[in-house]
Amino acid sequence: HTDINIHFSKNKFTNDISTLRDIYSVRQSIMNIILTIPGEKPFLRSFGTRINDSLFDNFNYIDSIATIEEIKFTVRKYEPRIELEHVLIKDSPIDSSYPLSTTNNDVTSARAAISDDNQLFIYISYFLLKGSAIGASSRDSITIGLTKTR
């Protein structure tokens, strides 16, 4: 699994555009999926999530459930290299000490409102499926922090 680095940084050894592999490629892909606005990608109008729109509304329990479901559906649809484990949305940073529990391998969801600091954090943990250069399934996670700016 290899992707072009979206920052178009230059490889010091080859003077070509840098690439990302395996876990780093998947992380970049997940971030792109979540942060892309539907309709923004030509010829693939359903690609992305409406998380950016949610930041400017009063984010409540119902909104958090809908956002989590949209993230789960979209990531599963457009990132076949992984199997989701957890999707959490919180109003404060999420670290490794946060208690996660799974029941029958279901994706766990946390619900939160936007904090007083106008921040929202999305935590996604997943398994990178076999077939990568690593050779076996490996667990990884990504946290995306968003700030309400309006």
CYANA upper distance limits for C-alpha pairs under 8 A (distance plus 0.5 A):
  1 HIS  CA     21 ARG  CA      6.12
  1 HIS  CA     22 ASP  CA      5.73
  1 HIS  CA     25 SER  CA      7.44
  1 HIS  CA    132 SER  CA      6.98
  1 HIS  CA    133 ALA  CA      8.28
  2 THR  CA     19 THR  CA      7.03
  2 THR  CA     20 LEU  CA      6.10
  2 THR  CA     21 ARG  CA      5.06
  2 THR  CA     22 ASP  CA      7.11
  2 THR  CA     25 SER  CA      6.73
  3 ASP  CA     19 THR  CA      6.05
  3 ASP  CA     20 LEU  CA      5.75
  3 ASP  CA     21 ARG  CA      7.05
  3 ASP  CA     25 SER  CA      6.26
  4 ILE  CA      8 PHE  CA      7.84
  4 ILE  CA     17 ILE  CA      7.63
  4 ILE  CA     18 SER  CA      6.82
  4 ILE  CA     19 THR  CA      4.95
  4 ILE  CA     20 LEU  CA      6.59
  5 ASN  CA      9 SER  CA      7.35
  5 ASN  CA     17 ILE  CA      7.87
  5 ASN  CA     18 SER  CA      6.19
  5 ASN  CA     19 THR  CA      5.59
  5 ASN  CA     20 LEU  CA      6.34
  8 PHE  CA     17 ILE  CA      6.20
  8 PHE  CA     18 SER  CA      7.09
  9 SER  CA     17 ILE  CA      6.32
  9 SER  CA     18 SER  CA      6.13
 10 LYS  CA     15 ASN  CA      6.32
 10 LYS  CA     16 ASP  CA      6.15
 10 LYS  CA     17 ILE  CA      5.25
 10 LYS  CA     18 SER  CA      5.94
 11 ASN  CA     15 ASN  CA      5.63
 11 ASN  CA     16 ASP  CA      5.90
 11 ASN  CA     17 ILE  CA      6.23
 11 ASN  CA     18 SER  CA      5.39
 12 LYS  CA     16 ASP  CA      8.42
 20 LEU  CA     24 TYR  CA      6.24
 20 LEU  CA     25 SER  CA      5.46
 21 ARG  CA     25 SER  CA      5.46
 21 ARG  CA     26 VAL  CA      8.47
 22 ASP  CA     26 VAL  CA      6.81
 22 ASP  CA    132 SER  CA      6.82
 22 ASP  CA    133 ALA  CA      7.41
 22 ASP  CA    134 ILE  CA      8.38
 23 ILE  CA     27 ARG  CA      6.64
 23 ILE  CA    128 LEU  CA      7.77
 23 ILE  CA    140 ASP  CA      7.99
 24 TYR  CA     28 GLN  CA      6.76
 25 SER  CA     29 SER  CA      6.70
 26 VAL  CA     30 ILE  CA      6.64
 26 VAL  CA     79 GLU  CA      8.36
 26 VAL  CA     81 ARG  CA      8.01
 27 ARG  CA     31 MET  CA      6.78
 27 ARG  CA    142 ILE  CA      7.20
 28 GLN  CA     32 ASN  CA      6.68
 29 SER  CA     33 ILE  CA      6.64
 29 SER  CA     79 GLU  CA      7.87
 30 ILE  CA     34 ILE  CA      6.71
 30 ILE  CA     75 VAL  CA      7.27
 30 ILE  CA     79 GLU  CA      7.75
 31 MET  CA     35 LEU  CA      6.44
 31 MET  CA    144 ILE  CA      8.00
 32 ASN  CA     36 THR  CA      6.24
 32 ASN  CA     48 GLY  CA      8.15
 33 ILE  CA     47 PHE  CA      7.38
 33 ILE  CA     48 GLY  CA      5.37
 33 ILE  CA     49 THR  CA      7.52
 33 ILE  CA     74 THR  CA      7.82
 33 ILE  CA     75 VAL  CA      7.21
 33 ILE  CA     78 TYR  CA      7.97
 34 ILE  CA     48 GLY  CA      6.07
 34 ILE  CA     49 THR  CA      5.88
 34 ILE  CA     51 ILE  CA      7.73
 34 ILE  CA     71 ILE  CA      7.23
 34 ILE  CA     74 THR  CA      8.42
 34 ILE  CA     75 VAL  CA      8.13
 35 LEU  CA     48 GLY  CA      7.12
 35 LEU  CA     49 THR  CA      7.17
 35 LEU  CA     51 ILE  CA      7.63
 35 LEU  CA     52 ASN  CA      7.72
 36 THR  CA     40 GLU  CA      7.23
 36 THR  CA     41 LYS  CA      8.27
 36 THR  CA     47 PHE  CA      7.73
 36 THR  CA     48 GLY  CA      5.11
 36 THR  CA     49 THR  CA      6.80
 37 ILE  CA     41 LYS  CA      8.47
 37 ILE  CA     47 PHE  CA      8.00
 37 ILE  CA     48 GLY  CA      5.71
 37 ILE  CA     49 THR  CA      6.17
 37 ILE  CA     50 ARG  CA      6.41
 37 ILE  CA     51 ILE  CA      8.47
 37 ILE  CA     52 ASN  CA      7.85
 38 PRO  CA     45 ARG  CA      6.25
 38 PRO  CA     46 SER  CA      5.79
 38 PRO  CA     47 PHE  CA      5.87
 38 PRO  CA     48 GLY  CA      5.35
 38 PRO  CA     49 THR  CA      6.45
 38 PRO  CA     50 ARG  CA      7.28
 39 GLY  CA     44 LEU  CA      7.64
 39 GLY  CA     45 ARG  CA      4.67
 39 GLY  CA     46 SER  CA      6.81
 39 GLY  CA     47 PHE  CA      7.54
 39 GLY  CA     48 GLY  CA      8.48
 40 GLU  CA     45 ARG  CA      7.37
 40 GLU  CA     47 PHE  CA      8.43
 41 LYS  CA     45 ARG  CA      6.61
 41 LYS  CA     47 PHE  CA      7.24
 47 PHE  CA     74 THR  CA      7.87
 47 PHE  CA     78 TYR  CA      8.20
 48 GLY  CA     74 THR  CA      7.25
 49 THR  CA     70 GLU  CA      7.16
 49 THR  CA     71 ILE  CA      7.11
 49 THR  CA     74 THR  CA      7.61
 50 ARG  CA     54 SER  CA      7.08
 50 ARG  CA     67 THR  CA      8.26
 51 ILE  CA     55 LEU  CA      7.10
 51 ILE  CA     67 THR  CA      7.23
 52 ASN  CA     56 PHE  CA      7.91
 53 ASP  CA     57 ASP  CA      7.61
 54 SER  CA     58 ASN  CA      8.24
 54 SER  CA     59 PHE  CA      7.05
 54 SER  CA     63 ASP  CA      8.04
 55 LEU  CA     59 PHE  CA      7.52
 55 LEU  CA    114 ILE  CA      8.30
 55 LEU  CA    120 LEU  CA      8.39
 55 LEU  CA    147 THR  CA      8.08
 55 LEU  CA    148 LYS  CA      6.08
 56 PHE  CA    148 LYS  CA      7.03
 56 PHE  CA    150 ARG  CA      7.45
 58 ASN  CA    113 ALA  CA      8.47
 58 ASN  CA    114 ILE  CA      8.39
 59 PHE  CA     63 ASP  CA      6.23
 59 PHE  CA     64 SER  CA      7.36
 59 PHE  CA    112 ALA  CA      8.46
 59 PHE  CA    113 ALA  CA      5.78
 59 PHE  CA    114 ILE  CA      6.56
 60 ASN  CA     64 SER  CA      6.66
 60 ASN  CA    112 ALA  CA      7.46
 60 ASN  CA    113 ALA  CA      5.80
 61 TYR  CA     65 ILE  CA      6.89
 61 TYR  CA    111 ARG  CA      6.66
 61 TYR  CA    112 ALA  CA      7.14
 61 TYR  CA    113 ALA  CA      7.57
 62 ILE  CA     66 ALA  CA      6.79
 63 ASP  CA     67 THR  CA      6.50
 64 SER  CA     68 ILE  CA      6.55
 64 SER  CA     89 ILE  CA      7.64
 64 SER  CA    111 ARG  CA      6.10
 64 SER  CA    112 ALA  CA      7.14
 64 SER  CA    113 ALA  CA      8.08
 65 ILE  CA     69 GLU  CA      6.69
 65 ILE  CA    109 SER  CA      8.39
 65 ILE  CA    111 ARG  CA      7.38
 66 ALA  CA     70 GLU  CA      6.60
 67 THR  CA     71 ILE  CA      6.61
 68 ILE  CA     72 LYS  CA      6.65
 68 ILE  CA     87 VAL  CA      7.23
 68 ILE  CA     88 LEU  CA      7.85
 68 ILE  CA     89 ILE  CA      7.80
 68 ILE  CA    109 SER  CA      7.50
 69 GLU  CA     73 PHE  CA      6.58
 70 GLU  CA     74 THR  CA      6.49
 71 ILE  CA     75 VAL  CA      6.41
 72 LYS  CA     76 ARG  CA      6.56
 72 LYS  CA     84 LEU  CA      8.22
 72 LYS  CA     87 VAL  CA      7.76
 73 PHE  CA     77 LYS  CA      6.61
 74 THR  CA     78 TYR  CA      6.63
 75 VAL  CA     79 GLU  CA      5.97
 76 ARG  CA     80 PRO  CA      6.99
 76 ARG  CA     82 ILE  CA      8.32
 76 ARG  CA     83 GLU  CA      8.01
 76 ARG  CA     84 LEU  CA      7.98
 81 ARG  CA    128 LEU  CA      6.55
 81 ARG  CA    129 LEU  CA      6.11
 82 ILE  CA    126 TYR  CA      6.74
 82 ILE  CA    127 PHE  CA      5.92
 82 ILE  CA    128 LEU  CA      5.10
 82 ILE  CA    129 LEU  CA      5.81
 83 GLU  CA    126 TYR  CA      5.99
 83 GLU  CA    127 PHE  CA      5.66
 83 GLU  CA    128 LEU  CA      7.18
 83 GLU  CA    129 LEU  CA      7.32
 84 LEU  CA    107 VAL  CA      7.32
 84 LEU  CA    124 ILE  CA      8.02
 84 LEU  CA    125 SER  CA      6.84
 84 LEU  CA    126 TYR  CA      4.82
 84 LEU  CA    127 PHE  CA      6.96
 85 GLU  CA    105 ASN  CA      7.47
 85 GLU  CA    106 ASP  CA      7.61
 85 GLU  CA    107 VAL  CA      5.82
 85 GLU  CA    108 THR  CA      8.00
 85 GLU  CA    124 ILE  CA      7.99
 85 GLU  CA    125 SER  CA      5.85
 85 GLU  CA    126 TYR  CA      5.21
 85 GLU  CA    127 PHE  CA      7.47
 86 HIS  CA    106 ASP  CA      8.35
 86 HIS  CA    107 VAL  CA      5.16
 86 HIS  CA    108 THR  CA      5.50
 86 HIS  CA    109 SER  CA      7.39
 86 HIS  CA    123 TYR  CA      8.07
 86 HIS  CA    124 ILE  CA      6.03
 86 HIS  CA    125 SER  CA      5.57
 86 HIS  CA    126 TYR  CA      7.32
 87 VAL  CA    107 VAL  CA      6.79
 87 VAL  CA    108 THR  CA      6.45
 87 VAL  CA    109 SER  CA      5.99
 87 VAL  CA    110 ALA  CA      8.09
 87 VAL  CA    122 ILE  CA      7.74
 87 VAL  CA    123 TYR  CA      6.24
 87 VAL  CA    124 ILE  CA      5.13
 87 VAL  CA    125 SER  CA      7.20
 88 LEU  CA    108 THR  CA      7.42
 88 LEU  CA    109 SER  CA      5.42
 88 LEU  CA    110 ALA  CA      5.34
 88 LEU  CA    111 ARG  CA      7.75
 88 LEU  CA    122 ILE  CA      6.22
 88 LEU  CA    123 TYR  CA      5.47
 88 LEU  CA    124 ILE  CA      6.96
 89 ILE  CA    109 SER  CA      7.66
 89 ILE  CA    110 ALA  CA      6.02
 89 ILE  CA    111 ARG  CA      6.26
 89 ILE  CA    112 ALA  CA      6.79
 89 ILE  CA    120 LEU  CA      7.58
 89 ILE  CA    121 PHE  CA      6.14
 89 ILE  CA    122 ILE  CA      5.14
 89 ILE  CA    123 TYR  CA      6.85
 90 LYS  CA     94 ILE  CA      7.97
 90 LYS  CA    110 ALA  CA      7.18
 90 LYS  CA    111 ARG  CA      6.80
 90 LYS  CA    112 ALA  CA      5.43
 90 LYS  CA    113 ALA  CA      7.69
 90 LYS  CA    114 ILE  CA      8.23
 90 LYS  CA    120 LEU  CA      6.53
 90 LYS  CA    121 PHE  CA      5.75
 90 LYS  CA    122 ILE  CA      7.14
 91 ASP  CA    112 ALA  CA      6.31
 91 ASP  CA    113 ALA  CA      6.58
 91 ASP  CA    114 ILE  CA      5.74
 91 ASP  CA    115 SER  CA      5.42
 91 ASP  CA    119 GLN  CA      6.53
 91 ASP  CA    120 LEU  CA      5.29
 91 ASP  CA    121 PHE  CA      6.43
 92 SER  CA    115 SER  CA      7.63
 92 SER  CA    119 GLN  CA      7.81
 92 SER  CA    120 LEU  CA      7.34
 92 SER  CA    121 PHE  CA      6.87
 93 PRO  CA    121 PHE  CA      6.62
 93 PRO  CA    145 GLY  CA      8.20
 94 ILE  CA     98 TYR  CA      6.92
 94 ILE  CA    121 PHE  CA      7.82
 94 ILE  CA    123 TYR  CA      7.43
 94 ILE  CA    143 THR  CA      7.91
100 LEU  CA    108 THR  CA      8.16
101 SER  CA    108 THR  CA      7.61
102 THR  CA    106 ASP  CA      6.59
102 THR  CA    107 VAL  CA      7.56
102 THR  CA    108 THR  CA      6.96
113 ALA  CA    120 LEU  CA      8.31
114 ILE  CA    118 ASN  CA      6.05
114 ILE  CA    119 GLN  CA      6.18
114 ILE  CA    120 LEU  CA      6.02
115 SER  CA    119 GLN  CA      6.05
115 SER  CA    120 LEU  CA      7.44
118 ASN  CA    147 THR  CA      6.19
118 ASN  CA    148 LYS  CA      5.60
118 ASN  CA    149 THR  CA      8.31
119 GLN  CA    145 GLY  CA      7.49
119 GLN  CA    146 LEU  CA      6.12
119 GLN  CA    147 THR  CA      4.97
119 GLN  CA    148 LYS  CA      6.68
120 LEU  CA    145 GLY  CA      6.38
120 LEU  CA    146 LEU  CA      5.67
120 LEU  CA    147 THR  CA      6.90
121 PHE  CA    143 THR  CA      7.25
121 PHE  CA    144 ILE  CA      6.16
121 PHE  CA    145 GLY  CA      4.95
121 PHE  CA    146 LEU  CA      6.68
122 ILE  CA    143 THR  CA      6.04
122 ILE  CA    144 ILE  CA      5.61
122 ILE  CA    145 GLY  CA      6.92
123 TYR  CA    141 SER  CA      7.71
123 TYR  CA    142 ILE  CA      6.37
123 TYR  CA    143 THR  CA      4.91
123 TYR  CA    144 ILE  CA      7.01
124 ILE  CA    141 SER  CA      5.99
124 ILE  CA    142 ILE  CA      5.90
124 ILE  CA    143 THR  CA      6.90
125 SER  CA    139 ARG  CA      7.79
125 SER  CA    140 ASP  CA      6.29
125 SER  CA    141 SER  CA      4.47
125 SER  CA    142 ILE  CA      6.91
126 TYR  CA    139 ARG  CA      6.28
126 TYR  CA    140 ASP  CA      6.12
126 TYR  CA    141 SER  CA      6.53
127 PHE  CA    137 SER  CA      6.62
127 PHE  CA    138 SER  CA      5.92
127 PHE  CA    139 ARG  CA      4.89
127 PHE  CA    140 ASP  CA      6.68
128 LEU  CA    132 SER  CA      8.32
128 LEU  CA    137 SER  CA      5.83
128 LEU  CA    138 SER  CA      5.78
128 LEU  CA    139 ARG  CA      6.72
128 LEU  CA    140 ASP  CA      7.68
129 LEU  CA    136 ALA  CA      7.57
129 LEU  CA    137 SER  CA      5.33
129 LEU  CA    138 SER  CA      7.64
130 LYS  CA    134 ILE  CA      8.44
130 LYS  CA    135 GLY  CA      6.35
130 LYS  CA    136 ALA  CA      5.29
130 LYS  CA    137 SER  CA      5.43
131 GLY  CA    135 GLY  CA      6.28
131 GLY  CA    136 ALA  CA      7.54
132 SER  CA    136 ALA  CA      7.72
